[in-house]
Amino acid sequence: MTMLTSVMTLADSLRVKRAAILHVGDVGMCHGANRGFLELAERGFVTCGSVMVPCPWFRQIAYGLLPVLPRKIRFAPELAGYDATVAGLDRAGLAVVDGIRGTLPVAAEAVEPGYRKLVDELPAGVTHFALHCAAPGDVEAITPQHASWRTNEYALFASGVVAKWCSTPGVVPIGYRELQRLWCRGTATKAADL
């Protein structure tokens, strides 16, 4: 891993062409969310996650946080300010992911082909996947209208097929530890320059 410079992309600094951050959100929401994340992470099928702090199952699971700022995002509340923040991080040589993809709100029969297409069409750079994998059990009572998206996503990732798809076209699964190291190096370098 090398220090990110203004002319290097994040993928260059990580020495990869394409990388996917397989991130599970809403951990802590329910026991199924925790179980789903832990099972998938233990098997290496996802690389990181984020906790919903005020939720009932938060105490079962907690870990470090790092800001997730994709280079472009269509739902930024104030686009000019967001773009200025990303530009400032770039100038400082701090890592910013190139793109973001999320849980597919699709019927069960569209889950596998939908995710296969996402992996196959993944652009060069580092893409954050905002997943919401949850093992079945209690998520159905908490969010009945979205539970099938979450449990179908969990089943697909638990099958190992997504990991297999990623290895074929050379998509490297990474977590935020790699980006955190770049941020720490960038911050240390900037402090030494002062």
NORRAPE-V705226 format. One record per residue. N is the residue number from 0. PSI is psi in whole degrees, 0 to 359 (* if undefined). OMEGA is omega as a letter, one per 30 degrees, with the letter a starting at -180 (* if undefined). D_LAST is the distance of its C-alpha to the last C-alpha in Angstrom with 1 decimal. Layout:
BEGIN
N_PSI_OMEGA_D_LAST / N_PSI_OMEGA_D_LAST
END
This chain:
BEGIN
0_134_a_23.6 / 1_165_l_20.9 / 2_134_l_17.5 / 3_129_l_18.2 / 4_173_a_17.4 / 5_337_a_18.5 / 6_352_l_21.9 / 7_146_l_22.6 / 8_165_l_24.5 / 9_317_l_24.1 / 10_319_l_27.5 / 11_315_a_26.3 / 12_333_l_23.4 / 13_356_a_26.0 / 14_45_l_28.4 / 15_157_l_31.1 / 16_312_l_33.0 / 17_135_l_34.0 / 18_150_l_33.0 / 19_128_l_34.2 / 20_106_a_32.6 / 21_88_a_35.9 / 22_128_l_34.9 / 23_122_l_37.5 / 24_173_l_36.9 / 25_21_l_38.9 / 26_140_a_39.0 / 27_345_a_40.4 / 28_319_a_42.7 / 29_169_l_45.7 / 30_321_l_46.9 / 31_323_l_47.6 / 32_316_l_44.0 / 33_312_a_42.8 / 34_315_l_45.5 / 35_312_a_44.9 / 36_311_a_41.2 / 37_318_l_41.7 / 38_315_a_44.6 / 39_321_l_42.8 / 40_318_l_39.6 / 41_326_a_41.6 / 42_359_l_43.4 / 43_17_a_40.2 / 44_344_l_41.4 / 45_160_a_38.3 / 46_343_a_34.7 / 47_176_l_33.3 / 48_174_l_34.2 / 49_148_a_33.3 / 50_141_l_35.0 / 51_104_a_36.8 / 52_315_a_36.0 / 53_11_a_38.9 / 54_159_a_41.5 / 55_334_a_44.3 / 56_15_l_43.3 / 57_317_a_39.6 / 58_340_l_40.2 / 59_338_a_41.6 / 60_135_l_38.3 / 61_148_l_34.6 / 62_178_a_31.3 / 63_157_a_27.6 / 64_148_l_26.5 / 65_138_a_24.1 / 66_141_l_24.1 / 67_106_a_26.5 / 68_97_l_25.6 / 69_152_a_27.8 / 70_316_l_27.1 / 71_138_l_30.3 / 72_130_a_32.3 / 73_346_a_35.5 / 74_24_l_35.6 / 75_135_a_32.3 / 76_327_a_33.2 / 77_94_a_31.3 / 78_317_a_30.8 / 79_317_l_28.6 / 80_321_l_26.1 / 81_312_l_26.2 / 82_322_l_25.6 / 83_322_l_22.7 / 84_314_l_21.1 / 85_317_l_21.8 / 86_320_l_20.5 / 87_319_l_17.1 / 88_319_l_17.1 / 89_313_a_18.1 / 90_326_a_15.4 / 91_355_a_12.8 / 92_26_a_15.0 / 93_144_a_16.5 / 94_136_l_20.2 / 95_129_l_22.9 / 96_153_a_26.6 / 97_331_a_28.8 / 98_172_a_31.8 / 99_141_l_33.7 / 100_154_a_37.4 / 101_179_l_39.2 / 102_135_l_42.4 / 103_120_l_45.4 / 104_72_a_47.9 / 105_162_l_50.9 / 106_160_a_54.3 / 107_317_a_54.7 / 108_344_a_56.2 / 109_355_a_53.2 / 110_302_a_50.6 / 111_310_l_50.8 / 112_328_l_51.2 / 113_313_l_48.5 / 114_326_l_45.8 / 115_317_l_47.2 / 116_318_l_46.6 / 117_314_a_43.0 / 118_313_a_42.2 / 119_325_a_44.2 / 120_13_a_42.5 / 121_125_a_38.9 / 122_167_l_36.8 / 123_149_a_34.2 / 124_194_a_30.9 / 125_123_a_30.1 / 126_131_l_32.4 / 127_122_l_32.3 / 128_114_l_35.9 / 129_88_a_36.3 / 130_161_l_39.4 / 131_44_a_41.6 / 132_130_l_43.8 / 133_132_l_46.0 / 134_146_a_48.9 / 135_155_l_52.2 / 136_290_a_53.5 / 137_343_a_52.0 / 138_332_a_49.9 / 139_328_l_53.2 / 140_332_a_53.9 / 141_315_a_50.4 / 142_72_a_50.0 / 143_327_a_53.4 / 144_339_a_52.6 / 145_357_a_49.5 / 146_319_a_50.5 / 147_325_l_52.1 / 148_315_a_48.9 / 149_315_a_47.0 / 150_327_l_49.7 / 151_321_l_50.5 / 152_316_l_46.9 / 153_312_a_46.9 / 154_319_l_50.1 / 155_312_a_48.9 / 156_322_l_45.7 / 157_335_l_47.7 / 158_342_a_50.1 / 159_355_a_47.4 / 160_325_a_48.3 / 161_319_l_44.9 / 162_320_l_43.3 / 163_316_l_45.9 / 164_319_a_45.3 / 165_322_a_41.6 / 166_330_a_42.3 / 167_307_a_44.8 / 168_12_l_42.7 / 169_34_l_39.6 / 170_119_a_37.7 / 171_117_l_35.3 / 172_126_l_35.1 / 173_165_l_31.6 / 174_190_a_30.2 / 175_352_l_26.9 / 176_320_l_25.8 / 177_317_l_25.0 / 178_322_l_22.8 / 179_319_l_21.3 / 180_318_l_20.3 / 181_317_l_18.6 / 182_315_a_16.8 / 183_317_l_15.6 / 184_316_l_14.6 / 185_318_l_12.7 / 186_318_l_10.9 / 187_320_l_10.2 / 188_316_l_9.0 / 189_320_l_6.7 / 190_322_l_5.3 / 191_331_a_5.5 / 192_343_a_3.8 / 193_*_*_0.0
END
